[in-house]
Amino acid sequence: MCTMITTKHQFEARAKGPDGWFEVKQVYLGYDHPAHSPSDHAVLFDLANEEIGTGARLGVELTTEAATRLAYLLLETVQQAARYEAKSARK
């Protein structure tokens, strides 16, 4: 059964696809049937630039466990970056 869990957000980043680096303007997040993962359902995210087309898209399918781990690791890295920036600003 489809979960219908999906969101679209405006986003600013860069990603590397089959044609090289591109500007990311949208991120799609969801939980549904994956296209390539062996799981019945997966956490899905796509970094995209709709203006460029399908060549400017990076898709990822994660288990819920892998997505949770990635979220924690990303948050940890951002917190380390904030501490670094605060320390650098004091110099």
N, C-alpha and C positions, 0 to 999 in steps of 0.2 A: 504494500500500500504506500502511496506517495505521502510524504509528511507535509508538504506545502510550506516547509520552513525555509524561507529565503528572504534576503534583504539586499538592497542595492544602496551603495553610499558613494558620494563624490569623494575623491581621494587624490592625493598628490604623492607620486613616487616615481621610481624608474624600475624597469624590469627588463630582463633579457629573454627574448623569444627566438624563434627560428630565423628571423631576419635581423637579429642584433638587438641593441638596446632601444627601448621606446618609452615614451612618457605614459605613465599610468594616470588615468583620470577617474576610473570607477573601480570599486571592489564589490564583488558579489559574494555573499556569505550564505551558507545554507547547510541543511542536513537532509539528505535524501538518497535516492539510489545513485551510486557512482557509475561512471561510464567504464572505468578500468580496474578499480579496486575489487578484490574478491569478496569484500564484505557486502551484506545485504543493504546496509546504509553506511554513509560516511559523512564526515564534516567536509564540506566543499568550500573552496574559495578560489575565485578567479580575479586576477588583476588584469584590467583591460583598458583599452582606449577605443571606445566605440567609433570615434571619428576616423580612425585608421582602418578598422575592420578586424577580421578574425586573425590576421597575422600578428596583431598587437594584443595577445592574450596569453596569460600564463595561468594554467589551471592546476589545482592541487586537491587531492583526495586523501583524507586522513581518517584513521580510526578515531573514535572518541578519546581513547587513551593517548594516542599520539597528539591529537589536537590540544588536549589538556596539558600535556607535557610541553608542547611548543608555546602555549600561552604563558605558562609559568617561566619558561626560559626566556621568552621575549620580555616579560615584565622584569625579570631579574637583570637582564642586560640594560634595559631602559633605566632602572634604578642605579646601576653602576655608572651609566653615562651621566646621570644627573649629579651623582656624587663627584665625578671627575670634573664636570663643568663648574660646580660650585667651588671646588678646590682651585681650579684654574682661575676663576674670577677673583679669588682672594689674593692672588699673587701680584 
